[in-house]
Amino acid sequence: MNGIDLDGDRVRDEVQAHHRALIDSCETLAGIRSVEVGTSPCDVIYTQDKLRLLHYVTEQPDDPETRSSRDATACRTPLLICYALVNRPYVVDLDKRRSLVRKLLALGIDLYLLDWGYPDADDSHLDLDDYINDYLNTCVDQVRLHSDQDQINLLGICQGGTFSLCYSALYPHKIKNLITLVTPVDFKTPDNLLSHLAQQVDVDLAVDTYGNIPGSMLNDAYKALMPMRLGIQKQLHMPTQLQDRSKALNFLRMEKWIHDSPDQAAEAFRQFIRDFFQHNKLIQGQIMLGGRSVRLENIHQPVLNIYGEQDHLVPPSASTPLAQHISSTDYEALPVAAGHIGIFVGKRAQNLLAPHIAQWLRQRDD
């Protein structure tokens, strides 16, 4: 048939196997009543508008010797995680086995996390000055107060990493060590698919039309960057993923996170697309926040820059230029064989990420 030699028996076997997988997956899903994420124990130590500041509670081991050993290797300086405005930060705490949070806690890191919450129409006026000079700055001060430390360590992820770079450049005296994870710095590299898409966005028309930008619309845009892998292939493999309860729960946790997409405050979205993506002002020293110039050369503290070698949203070419624009004499780049999300949830990446971060911080903890 048109030069294609089809094996009838093989086709039959594959169709039957797919049919069995569909039946098994339906039975598996029928037995799952809820999908829990972000279950690590924590206290909410501060709230402001929609945001919450979480402090994770370390689960003390029963063995006194183990507890004493961990206390001896604990990092005195606390670590604040600043995630992106897009999606939810519990991707770093999906479940007990795939949790950057739990791994860092077990390695003696005093851990805090900034949860931006869900902006609504009342927040459409918020711009990047509000997010960085007000919200992020206040949370840093709250962590300093809560931990009784003059300086803290800051871990910024994706857009939250860009925010953390801006913050560290404006408030270098408050940040002891800076970690950037899958963080864009140069927003106009040739292989950056997301940047090519952003160049075509009429951001004023989008904001004037929608107000706050719907998170679901942004999700569709991200999927469009890899339509085969995130569309057709994903759907074809889904029955196999759902056959086993454990695998099904892993799949459903990721799906819950992917589709749990907050809307984006209108003015902050407008400013981020225009100034960072379309005009690439960060590496040019032209970003202005609250009347102050953001200059990356003001970053002198130790910096650990972690990026995914297969990241299609923030390719290595967008992240590695950081070294050229800061003044730190203690800079390390850590490539990880993973994609943008696999760097958090992939088993190999998980086994590398937390131990390396903890060791790097302990070596710089006076």
GILIN-V888723 format. One record per residue. RES is the residue in one letter. PSI is psi in radians with two decimals (NA if undefined). BURIAL is 1 if it has 16 or more other C-alpha atoms within 10 Angstrom, else 0. D_CENTER is the distance of its C-alpha to the mean C-alpha in Angstrom with 2 decimals. Layout:
BEGIN
RES	PSI	BURIAL	D_CENTER
RES	PSI	BURIAL	D_CENTER
END
This chain:
BEGIN
M	1.85	0	48.36
N	0.60	0	47.51
G	0.04	0	47.54
I	2.13	0	44.89
D	1.78	0	46.24
L	2.34	0	44.67
D	1.86	0	45.18
G	-0.73	0	46.17
D	-0.71	0	45.73
R	-0.75	0	42.21
V	-0.79	0	41.20
R	-0.79	0	42.78
D	-0.70	0	41.00
E	-0.68	0	37.56
V	-0.73	0	38.25
Q	-0.70	0	39.48
A	-0.69	0	36.50
H	-0.67	1	34.15
H	-0.75	0	36.37
R	-0.70	0	36.26
A	-0.68	1	32.47
L	-0.77	1	32.43
I	-0.80	0	34.86
D	-0.72	1	33.02
S	-0.66	1	29.66
C	-0.71	0	31.45
E	-0.68	0	32.99
T	-0.82	1	29.73
L	-0.59	1	28.02
A	-0.43	0	31.17
G	0.02	0	30.70
I	2.04	0	27.13
R	-0.50	0	27.36
S	2.75	0	23.85
V	1.92	0	20.27
E	2.44	0	18.71
V	2.83	1	15.08
G	0.90	1	13.78
T	-0.03	0	17.25
S	2.35	1	17.11
P	2.37	0	19.77
C	2.82	1	18.92
D	2.45	0	20.85
V	1.92	0	20.09
I	-0.16	0	21.60
Y	2.49	1	21.21
T	2.60	0	20.85
Q	2.11	0	21.33
D	-2.08	0	21.65
K	-0.29	0	18.72
L	2.72	1	16.39
R	2.51	1	16.63
L	2.07	1	16.20
L	2.46	1	16.01
H	2.10	1	17.77
Y	2.42	1	17.58
V	2.14	0	21.06
T	2.21	1	21.97
E	1.99	0	24.09
Q	2.26	0	27.19
P	2.63	0	28.70
D	-0.54	0	32.29
D	2.02	0	33.59
P	-0.61	0	34.65
E	-0.74	0	34.57
T	-0.73	0	30.94
R	-0.73	0	30.07
S	-0.69	0	32.09
S	-0.72	0	30.53
R	-0.69	1	26.98
D	-0.61	0	28.17
A	-0.48	0	29.74
T	0.15	0	26.53
A	2.63	1	24.34
C	2.14	1	22.54
R	-0.66	1	24.27
T	2.21	1	21.72
P	2.76	1	18.93
L	2.18	1	15.21
L	2.22	1	13.11
I	2.19	1	9.31
C	1.91	1	8.30
Y	3.03	1	5.20
A	2.86	1	5.95
L	-0.45	1	9.20
V	2.40	1	8.68
N	-3.06	1	8.23
R	2.59	1	8.12
P	-0.12	1	6.45
Y	0.05	1	8.88
V	-0.37	1	7.02
V	0.09	1	7.41
D	0.90	1	10.96
L	-0.85	1	12.11
D	3.10	1	15.58
K	-0.58	0	17.75
R	-0.48	0	17.66
R	1.28	1	13.99
S	1.88	1	12.56
L	-0.61	1	11.03
V	-0.93	1	12.36
R	-0.66	1	15.80
K	-0.72	1	16.08
L	-0.70	1	15.47
L	-0.77	1	17.90
A	-0.41	1	20.38
L	0.19	1	20.38
G	0.36	1	21.44
I	2.20	1	18.46
D	1.93	1	19.00
L	2.34	1	15.61
Y	2.70	1	14.54
L	2.37	1	11.59
L	2.04	1	11.65
D	1.94	1	11.57
W	-0.39	1	12.43
G	-2.76	1	14.36
Y	1.80	1	16.02
P	2.54	1	17.92
D	-2.93	0	21.37
A	-0.52	0	24.33
D	-0.28	0	25.15
D	0.13	1	21.98
S	-0.41	1	22.65
H	-0.21	0	24.08
L	2.30	1	21.04
D	-3.05	1	20.20
L	-0.45	1	17.97
D	-0.75	1	20.70
D	-0.77	0	20.26
Y	-0.66	1	16.51
I	-0.90	1	16.81
N	-0.36	1	20.47
D	-1.26	0	20.84
Y	-0.96	1	17.89
L	-0.74	1	15.81
N	-0.72	1	19.17
T	-0.70	1	20.59
C	-0.68	1	17.84
V	-0.78	1	18.29
D	-0.63	1	21.99
Q	-0.67	0	21.68
V	-0.72	1	19.99
R	-0.76	1	22.75
L	-0.81	0	25.34
H	-0.63	0	24.20
S	-0.12	0	24.01
D	0.79	0	27.05
Q	2.47	0	25.53
D	-0.60	0	26.07
Q	2.71	1	22.91
I	2.90	1	19.45
N	2.52	1	16.71
L	2.24	1	13.46
L	1.95	1	10.04
G	2.35	1	7.86
I	2.22	1	4.36
C	-2.19	1	5.23
Q	-0.57	1	7.71
G	-0.47	1	7.31
G	-0.69	1	8.50
T	-0.75	1	11.25
F	-0.74	1	12.12
S	-0.61	1	12.41
L	-0.81	1	14.65
C	-0.77	1	16.72
Y	-0.79	1	17.06
S	-0.53	1	18.14
A	-0.55	1	20.58
L	-0.56	1	22.05
Y	1.01	0	22.18
P	-0.43	1	22.52
H	-0.23	0	24.85
K	-0.23	1	22.28
I	2.12	1	19.72
K	-0.89	1	21.06
N	2.52	1	18.41
L	2.27	1	15.26
I	2.23	1	12.38
T	2.36	1	10.12
L	2.14	1	7.54
V	0.96	1	7.51
T	2.19	1	8.85
P	2.40	1	11.71
V	-0.92	1	14.95
D	1.96	1	17.71
F	0.15	1	17.08
K	0.73	1	20.30
T	2.60	1	20.51
P	-0.53	0	22.75
D	0.21	0	20.49
N	1.70	1	17.55
L	-0.70	1	18.07
L	-0.67	1	15.74
S	-0.75	1	17.71
H	-0.68	1	20.95
L	-0.77	0	20.15
A	-0.53	1	19.26
Q	-0.44	0	22.58
Q	-0.05	0	24.46
V	2.21	0	23.13
D	1.55	0	25.77
V	-0.59	1	23.41
D	-0.73	0	26.42
L	-0.71	0	27.77
A	-0.81	0	24.51
V	-0.72	1	24.21
D	-0.48	0	27.98
T	-0.84	0	27.96
Y	-0.43	0	25.08
G	-2.14	1	24.47
N	2.42	1	20.95
I	2.15	1	19.16
P	2.31	0	18.79
G	-0.60	1	15.40
S	-0.60	0	17.42
M	-0.69	0	18.68
L	-0.68	1	15.38
N	-0.75	1	14.57
D	-0.64	0	18.00
A	-0.74	0	17.38
Y	-0.74	1	14.40
K	-0.59	0	16.68
A	-0.31	0	19.53
L	-0.45	0	18.12
M	1.23	0	18.84
P	-0.63	0	21.50
M	-0.89	0	23.21
R	-0.74	0	20.40
L	-0.04	0	18.42
G	-1.53	0	21.74
I	-0.88	0	25.01
Q	-0.69	0	24.02
K	-0.74	0	21.57
Q	-0.68	0	24.40
L	-0.62	0	26.96
H	-0.17	0	25.15
M	-0.79	0	24.26
P	-0.71	1	27.61
T	-0.68	1	27.30
Q	-0.50	1	23.84
L	0.01	1	25.40
Q	-0.76	1	28.63
D	2.41	1	27.60
R	-0.76	1	26.38
S	-0.80	0	23.83
K	-0.64	0	22.35
A	-0.74	1	22.63
L	-0.69	1	20.65
N	-0.77	1	17.79
F	-0.78	0	18.02
L	-0.60	1	18.32
R	-0.77	1	15.35
M	-0.73	1	13.14
E	-0.68	0	15.31
K	-0.77	0	15.03
W	-0.78	1	11.25
I	-0.70	0	11.65
H	0.04	0	14.49
D	1.30	1	13.39
S	1.88	1	12.61
P	2.59	1	13.80
D	2.74	1	16.22
Q	2.24	1	15.64
A	2.28	1	18.18
A	-0.93	1	20.75
E	-0.63	1	21.45
A	-0.71	1	17.95
F	-0.81	1	17.20
R	-0.81	1	20.56
Q	-0.69	1	20.05
F	-0.78	1	16.66
I	-0.80	1	18.05
R	-0.90	1	21.43
D	-0.62	1	20.91
F	-0.96	1	17.88
F	-0.95	1	18.13
Q	-0.58	1	21.83
H	-0.08	1	23.36
N	0.80	1	20.97
K	-0.33	1	22.09
L	-0.88	1	19.58
I	-0.13	1	21.31
Q	-0.02	0	24.61
G	0.51	0	24.45
Q	0.07	1	25.12
I	2.29	1	22.34
M	2.21	1	24.15
L	2.08	1	22.72
G	0.61	0	25.38
G	0.10	0	28.05
R	2.50	0	26.53
S	2.30	0	25.63
V	1.94	1	22.27
R	2.03	1	23.39
L	-0.42	1	21.18
E	-0.18	0	24.37
N	-0.10	1	24.35
I	1.87	1	21.66
H	-0.30	1	23.93
Q	2.87	1	22.07
P	2.44	1	20.77
V	2.27	1	17.56
L	2.04	1	15.56
N	1.93	1	13.67
I	2.27	1	11.79
Y	2.73	1	11.41
G	2.24	1	11.93
E	-0.39	1	15.56
Q	0.46	1	15.29
D	2.07	1	12.29
H	-0.26	1	13.87
L	-0.70	1	11.45
V	1.46	1	11.18
P	2.74	1	14.31
P	-0.61	1	15.52
S	-0.41	1	18.05
A	-0.39	1	15.63
S	-0.73	1	14.07
T	-0.41	1	17.21
P	-0.16	0	19.41
L	-0.70	1	17.92
A	-0.50	1	20.72
Q	-0.23	0	23.32
H	-0.11	1	22.48
I	2.92	1	22.09
S	0.09	1	25.05
S	2.37	1	23.72
T	-0.02	0	26.16
D	1.46	0	23.74
Y	2.33	1	21.01
E	2.32	0	19.50
A	2.30	1	17.51
L	1.78	0	16.15
P	2.43	0	15.92
V	2.32	1	14.64
A	1.31	0	16.37
A	2.95	1	13.53
G	-2.95	1	11.68
H	-0.64	1	8.23
I	-0.57	1	7.68
G	-0.41	1	10.67
I	-0.39	1	9.36
F	-0.72	1	8.10
V	-0.26	1	11.01
G	2.45	0	13.69
K	-0.84	0	16.53
R	-0.75	0	17.41
A	-0.70	1	14.02
Q	-0.73	1	13.71
N	-0.40	0	17.22
L	-0.74	0	16.52
L	-1.06	1	13.27
A	-0.84	1	14.29
P	-0.68	1	17.92
H	-0.76	0	17.34
I	-0.82	1	15.18
A	-0.76	1	17.82
Q	-0.74	0	20.69
W	-0.74	1	19.57
L	-0.74	1	19.31
R	-0.64	1	22.59
Q	-0.32	0	24.38
R	0.28	0	23.68
D	1.66	0	24.48
D	NA	0	28.01
END
